[in-house]
């Protein structure tokens, strides 16, 4: 997500001729998956990656050719077996990759479509034609199965993280989430704490009691809310408003006993928590500092939204939840 955000920003801001390389097909193992992108100018890569570094040099050469010709190119790289030695990588990726390299003329319409979809927080399905006659042309399919063969990808809106609590321990959570390309909002009932000057990286900072601020949030399935006010009554008030919401993830900071007491009180009012609520918040990483706690929280949100359970990859990859 952050990679594509940065690429769009660079394309919009840089006036010189640029080329974009997109990984459109993978057969076998690969360091990156389809949809990975690399933005280049004549001097070399600017942002992104397509491999572990073994292909970028040749892709740069092909990008210079595409810029000179003013036309896109589709290349296949076979890294399986001894063919990997051709690229001098020794990566052992054992995969074959198709990469589309295209010169960019200004800010393409399809990039505007992505920005508009992100702004409206709606998924966007984008089709890239890979036939010789229409190589690189993009369209938005009007129905499932249209418009035919090519590279089809669905781009989801950025994760929206709402942090309830503007204490200093919120800072690393905010900074790390922004590094992931997430939208981050900060809310606090204490106006002296909820100041944009204290959290310049935040997309928005709101001051007010939960009953004032939470109903105004447009929470959806890709919205996460983390309660870290360290104020029992305010967290309880917030959960009353959040449990019926459409937020895809709710995290409550504090001990198990604190969380259990709060859930029991809500249950007595007829509000039952579901598996969206994580208390204590975060994966068990042995975290004991604000930075490591932030890492544990973000890892759990990422796993929840990806349908994973956060276990070690060496234990095998679990199938994504439906």
Secondary structure, DSSP 8 states (H G I E B T S, - for coil): -HHHHHHHHHHHH--S-EEEEEEEEEEE--SS-TT-EEEEETTEEEEE-SSSSSSHHHHHHHHHHHHHHTS-EEEEEE-SGGGGGGGT------EEEEEEEEEE-SS-HHHHHHHHHHHHT--EEEEE--SGGGTT-EE--SSTT-S-SSEEEEE----EEEEE--SGGGHHHHHHHHHTT-EEEEEES-TTT--TTT-TT-SEEEES-HHHHGGGS---TTEEEEE----HHHHHHHHHHHTTS--SEEEE-S-HHHHHHHHHHHHHTT----TTEESS-S--S---SHHHHHHHHHHHHHHHHHT-----GGG-------
